[in-house]
Amino acid sequence: MANAPAPEEAVTVERAGLAPLMALTAGRPDVVIGLIDGPVPPGHPGLDARNLRVLPGFDETPSDHGTFVAGILSGHRGGAAPALAPDCGLLVRPLPTDSPDGASPAELAAAVIDCVDAGARIVNLSAAETGARVGGGTALADAIDHAARSGVLLVAAAGNRPVLGGSAVVSHPWVVPVATDGGRSTLGASIGRGLAVPDGEVVSLAPDGGTTVMAGTSVAAPFVTGAAALLWSLFPAATAAEVKYALLSPGRPMRRRVVPPLLDAWGAHTVLRELVRERSVRP
């Protein structure tokens, strides 16, 4: 018998509008998610090896954080992890650290370029508290520009400090910053144009084959990434700009704000369906 989702995990999926999307699709292999994080064990029993590709040449020591995020995105449906889009491709670009917040701007920039050039359509970056602030993010901004020109979405954790601010990652206009609605996130104009995910502990995979619990914006970010992957799987002809617009549109007031609205994945589905329909009937 399949395991039921943990109570808080189920609340996150329901409140973020992901449940009806997950009922429609588990993804498709040509929608490739780039995961920039600590190394993920390719033979993990909770992940489908058929859809998992690890870029070679990096430290393969299993990472708690990278494995956890991989479980949110690509665990087996019915298992302990959220398993949002297990039928999508998962391209792991390991960082030389267990925590993505320990990576330098240059390392993050190289990782973004590697994911884009390897065929990712969405990149999940669970790192914001890096040195990539004013004066340290030129290479990183250039890498994100490369992603934008290539039509690759980039979703990034906003950081867990309850202060006004931001990094070179979340300040870039192409990036979708992700906060939590529990008051622990970095706030500011850049974050306000992103999304929030219900705060709370989430159960996902551990490198040893078991499970563990984590929380924070680096756990919230893959819920937005998973929503984007499911939307693109249902509407494969949509552009990156259309998917981004659909994610950011539902319930967003026409004014600047420092607190982002909650992810509404089903509302985004409605918006994207109309965008694609209107484009298809345009003369």
N, C-alpha and C positions, 0 to 999 in steps of 0.2 A: 504494500500500500504506500502511495506517495505521502511524503511528509507535508503537513499543513504549514503555511508560512507562520513565522513567529508573529505574535500579536502586533508589535510595533512596526515590523516590516510590512505586515498586511495593511496597517494604517497608512504607511508611507505610500505604498502602491495605490491604494484607494484614493487617498486625499490628493495625490498628484495626477489623478485621472489616467493612470497607466493600465488598470485592470481591463477595461474594454479593448484597448489596443492589443494587449497581450492575448486576449481571447481571439482576436482576428489573425494574428501572425506571431511567429517566433523569429521572424527575420528572413533574410535570404543571403546566400554566401557572397554575392557580388557587392553587397553593402558592407564594406570592410571598416571596422572600427580600429583606429590606431590607439594603443594604450601606452602612454609614456609614464612609466612607473618603475618600481623595483622589479627584479627578475621574477618571472612566473614559471613554475615547473611545468614543462610541456606534457608530461605524463600524469598530471594530477587526475585522480579518478573522478573528481567532481566537474571536470571540464571535458568537452568533446574535442579530442585531438584532431578530428577531421577538419575543423574550422579554425584551428589554432596554428599560427605561424610566429615564430620568434626570430627576429632579425639576428643574424650570427655575429660573432666577434665580441660579445660582451660577457661580463661576469654572470654566470648562471646559478650562483648561490641563491636559493629560494628566498623570496621576500614576503614578509607578512602582509605588507600593505599592497604590493602588486597582486598577490594571489587573492586577497580579499576583494579588490576592485574587479579583477577578472571574474570572480564568482558572481558579483552583482550583474555583470554584463552577459556572461557566457556560461554560467553554471547549468546543470541539468534541470529542466523544468520538473517541478514536483519534489526537488531536493531541498536542502536546508537554505541555500542561497537564493536571492531574489530571481536570478536567471531571466533577465529582461529580454534579451535578444540572442538566445543561444545558437540560432541558425544563421546569424550574421558571421562573416569572417572576423577573427580577432587577430590583429597584428600587434605583437608585443615588441616594443622598443625599450629594452631595459635601460635604466639609469644606474650609474655606479654607486648606488646608495639604497638602503632599505626604504628611506623616506624621500619622496620626491621633493620635499621642501629643502633637502640638503644639497640639491643640485645647483650648479652655477648657471648664470644666464647663458654662457657659451654652450654648456652641455644641453640645456633645454632647447636652444636654437638648433643645434645639430640634430637633436631628437625629432623636432618638428619637421625639419627638412627631410630626414630619413623616412618618416611616416608618409609624408606627402608623396615623395618620389617612389615609395614602395606600393602605392595604390590605395592608401586609406581615403575614405570619403568623410569620415568624422574622426577627430582626434580628441581623446580625453586626457586632460592634463590636470592631475590632482596636486598641483603645486602653485602656491602664490607667495608664501613667506620666504622668498629667495632674495639674493642680492640684486635681482632684476628691477631695481627702482631707478629713479632719475639718475642719469649718468652711467647706468650699467646695463641698459636694455636695448642698445642700438642693433646688435646682431639678432637679438630675439625679435624685435619689431620687424626687421627685414625678413626673418623666417616666417612670421605670421603673415606678412604681406605676400610672401610666396604661396602660403596656404590659400589666401583669399583669391589670388590670381588663378590658382588651380581649382577653385570651386570646392575647397575642403573646409568643412566646418571645424571650429576649434572651441571646445567647451572646457572651462577652467574653474577650479575651486577658487573662491574669493579669499579664503583665509579665515581663521577662527578668532582673530582678535577683535573685541568689541570696540573698535575705534574707527574714525573716519580716515580713509586712505585708500591705497591701491598700489598695484605693482605695474611694471611694464606689460605684464601679461593681461591682467584684467582691464587695464586702461586702453588697450588697443580696441578700436571700434569694431573690428571683425569678430572679436572673441565674445562668447556668451558666458559672462561670469555667473557663478552659482554660489548663493549664500544659503543659510538655513533660516527658518522662521522662529528660531528659539532665542534670538538675541545675542548669539555668540560670534556672529560674523562681522568681518570688516564691512563698513558701510561707506557710501560716498556716491557721487554722481555716476561714476563708472559702474558701480555695483547696481545702482538703481535701474540701469538699463538692461539688467540681466534677469535672473529668475531665482526664486527661493524654493527649497524642498523642505517638507516637514522634518523638523529636528527630532532626533531620537536615535537610540541604539539600533543597529542593524546587524543581523547575523549573516555571515558569509564564510567563505572557505579559508582555511589555514593551510600552510605548505605541507604539514604532516598528514593531510588527508582528513583532518577533522574540521571543526568550525571554530570561529572566534567572533567577538563582538567589537564593533567600532562605531564612532559617531563623528560628526563634524562636517565641514564643507567638502573635504576630500572624499567623503562617503556620499555626500549629496550630489556631487558633480556627475557620477556615472548614471544617476537616475535621469538627468537631462540628456546625457549622451545616449542612453538606451531609448528614450522617447524619440530622439532624432532618428536613430537607426530603424525603429519600428515604422515611423512615418515614411521614411525613404523606401522601406521595403514594400509598403502599401502603395506608394506613388513613386515608382522608380524613375519616371520622366521628370520629376520635379527638380528644380535647380537648388543649389545650396542656399542662395538668397531667399528662395521661396520657403524652404524648410525653416530657415532661421526666422523669417517673418512670421510664419505660422506659430512657431514656438513662443515668440515674444508678444503676439497680438492679443490673445484672449484675456479680457478683463483689465487691459492696461489703460489707465487714464492718460489723456493727452496733456501731461505736464511732467516736469522734471521731478524726480524723487530720489531719496537715498535708500529707501527700503523697497526691494524688488517684489513683484507680485509672485504668488505661488504658482508653480508649474501646473498647467492644466493641459495634459497631454491629449485628452479627448477633445477639448476645445480646439487645440492646434490641429487635430485631425479634420475637424469641420472646416476650419479656415483653409487648410491646404487642399482639401477636396474641391472647394469652390475656386481657389486659384488655378488649379489644374484644369478644372472644367471650363472656366472662362477662357483660358489660353487655348484650349482645344477647339472652341467654337469661334475664335477670333478670325476674321477674314484675312 
